[in-house]
Amino acid sequence: MKIKAQLNYLHIAPRKVRIVADLIRRKPMRQAKAALAFSKKKSAKHLAKLLASAIANAKHNFDKAENDLYISAITVNEGPVFKRYRSKWRGTAHMIRKKTSHVSVELDERKDKNIKP
């Protein structure tokens, strides 16, 4: 059974979020939480909250134990780009693109539960 959670409109560029998402892909919950706790990236805090939400979904909706779950898929897609303008030389306006991200995480249950995480 796949358990899903989403985080939309995160005000961090997708290329920066993908760096942290690659750290926790295909990892058990204990290792993923530890990797996010010790990461210095700004997006690690947001991904930790998303992971906690997905774990809460698994416990409440499907009665799954946290130790039996792992991150089967995590995707980071581009969200809308906010366009702002700043004055540059000779008073001309230059566009600044503020990028956003959509992150979705998918948890799955391990097949072999006898192996310790």
Secondary structure, 3 states (H helix, E strand, C coil): CCEEEEEEEECCCHHHHHHHHHHHCCCEHHHHHHHHHCCCCHHHHHHHHHHHHHHHHHHHHHCCCHHHEEEEEEEEEECCCEEEEEECHHHCEEEEEECCEEEEEEEEECCCCCCCC
